[in-house]
């Protein structure tokens, strides 16, 4: 059970019990005009320390295809990969949990850095530096989908905002693309099939679509 769902069920049960104890009917009880509005449902807001999630990833450049899977086994924060095309998300500490469990943290563990216009390895090389037309600049586009609903419109971050994108739930598909400015996010392909196979093995689940 995911964290947000579990908390919401517990909160709902507690409210029902409290109303019954006071003589109220949980199905019909209403707030008075002076009462505070009910709190919004608790959301997971990213992984907690102790969670263990998995996501498929790929790094794509223009029409040049995907980079090979990252070979790094570095794991300073618990957001890493096993040379399998899958991000393993299990934060070791609060500083990289919740909204701080960003794709940029994963990228750094793999030995890369992300800017608004590209990515660079530890030696400062951008593998896609020359892929944009001469009259168009490159930009970073980070695309996130749910592995259970791959046909739905993706969430998209452009340029420097991509550094704020975080792992929001188990079973996501991420593509970090370096593409000419103005590229349609729908044109960004999914990562290679073998990475989905690795996801199935790592997570013990199968995509529903």
ZIRA-V56291 format. One record per pair of residues at least 4 apart in sequence whose C-alpha atoms are under 7 Angstrom apart, sorted by the first residue. I is the first residue (numbers start at 0). GAP is how many residues later the second one is. Records with the same first field share a line. If there is no record, write none. Layout:
# ZIRA-V56291
I = GAP + GAP
This chain:
# ZIRA-V56291
0 = 4 + 5
1 = 4
2 = 4 + 41
3 = 4 + 38 + 39 + 40
4 = 4
5 = 4
6 = 4 + 35
7 = 4 + 33 + 34
8 = 4
9 = 4
10 = 4
11 = 4
12 = 4
13 = 4
14 = 4
15 = 4 + 10
16 = 4
17 = 4
18 = 4 + 5 + 6 + 7
19 = 4 + 5 + 6
23 = 5
24 = 4
30 = 4
44 = 53 + 54 + 123
45 = 51 + 52 + 53 + 55 + 120 + 121 + 122 + 123
46 = 4 + 50 + 51 + 121
47 = 43 + 49 + 50
48 = 41 + 42 + 43 + 44 + 45 + 48
49 = 40 + 41
50 = 39
51 = 37 + 38
52 = 35 + 36 + 37 + 117
53 = 32 + 33 + 34 + 35 + 116 + 117 + 145 + 149
54 = 31 + 32 + 33 + 115 + 116 + 117 + 118 + 144
55 = 29 + 30 + 31 + 116 + 117 + 118 + 139 + 140 + 143
56 = 28 + 29 + 30 + 116 + 117 + 118 + 134
57 = 8 + 116 + 117 + 118 + 133
58 = 7 + 8 + 116 + 117 + 118
59 = 5 + 6 + 7 + 115 + 116 + 117 + 118
60 = 4 + 5 + 67 + 116 + 117 + 118
61 = 69 + 116 + 117
68 = 14 + 15 + 16
69 = 13 + 40
70 = 12
71 = 38
72 = 8 + 9
73 = 6 + 35 + 36
74 = 4 + 5 + 34
75 = 33
76 = 14 + 15 + 19
77 = 11 + 12 + 13 + 14
78 = 8 + 9 + 10 + 11 + 12 + 27
79 = 7 + 8 + 9 + 26 + 29
80 = 5 + 6 + 7
83 = 111 + 114
84 = 110
85 = 109 + 112 + 113
90 = 5 + 6
92 = 4
94 = 5
95 = 4 + 5
96 = 4
98 = 67
99 = 66
100 = 4 + 65 + 66
101 = 4 + 62 + 63 + 64 + 65
102 = 4 + 62 + 63 + 64
103 = 4 + 10 + 59
104 = 4
105 = 4
106 = 4 + 5 + 6
107 = 4 + 5
110 = 10 + 11
111 = 7 + 8 + 9 + 10
112 = 6 + 7 + 8
113 = 4 + 5 + 6
114 = 4 + 45
115 = 23 + 24 + 43 + 44
116 = 21 + 22 + 23 + 42
117 = 8 + 21 + 22 + 60
118 = 7
119 = 4 + 5 + 6
120 = 4 + 5
127 = 50
131 = 4 + 5 + 6 + 47 + 48
135 = 44 + 45
136 = 43 + 44
137 = 40 + 41 + 42 + 43
138 = 20 + 39 + 40 + 41 + 42
139 = 18 + 19 + 37 + 38 + 39
140 = 15 + 16 + 17 + 18 + 21 + 35 + 36 + 37
141 = 14 + 15 + 16 + 20 + 33 + 34 + 35
142 = 11 + 12 + 13 + 14 + 31 + 32 + 33
143 = 10 + 11 + 12 + 28 + 29 + 30 + 31
144 = 5 + 9 + 10 + 27 + 28 + 29
145 = 4 + 25 + 26 + 27
146 = 24 + 25 + 26 + 60
147 = 59 + 60 + 61
148 = 60
149 = 59
156 = 4 + 5
157 = 4
178 = 4
190 = 4
192 = 4
193 = 4
194 = 4
195 = 4
196 = 4
197 = 4
198 = 4
199 = 4 + 5 + 6
